[in-house]
Amino acid sequence: MSGAALLVIDMLNDFIDERGKLFVGKAGKDIIPFIKEKITEFRERNLPIVFICDNHEKEDREFEMFPPHCIKDSWGSGIIEDFEVREEDKIIKKRRYSAFYGTDLDLYLREKDIEEIHLVGVCTNICVLYTAKDARERGYVVKIHKDGVASFDEKAHEFALKEAEKTLGCQII
């Protein structure tokens, strides 16, 4: 797995904690142990771990579609306590669905000679799918861990996995 990185997408209080503004539900909580295993595996191999964090301004236009969530510097925008974030980990704050849009993620991955990214987190049909799309368009090998992704909408979750595999060429593992 040399040249690989783990992207942990939006495992944030507003999505994963019951008190969060856009609580994903039980499905979001159920993937925590799997993601912890992946983090341990990548750490043991000295491979980069990137925490992707939804991080909005108070007047973000996304709030025309979704309730205000993951407001910059709020409790809701914080990474859940279940994960140990280390100094060597990269944190990417994003304002749109894709972790690539308006961020330095692509530059960071290229500087680390990363060719393959592994995706875990929420929501499968939103931020995971659109990050996968942008990654594939940039030439990355994308592996989505089906036991490490979840959504509040099971049908949309299943659709997104099929779309990622059949249309984008991602590997669903």
Secondary structure, DSSP 8 states (H G I E B T S, - for coil): -TTEEEEEE--BHHHHSTTSTT---HHHHHTHHHHHHHHHHHHHTT--EEEEEE-B-TT-GGGGTS-S-SBTTSGGGSB-TTS---TTSEEEEESSSSSSTTSSHHHHHHHTT--EEEEEEE-IIIIIHHHHHHHHHTT-EEEEEEEEEE-S-HHHHHHHHHHHHHTT--EE-
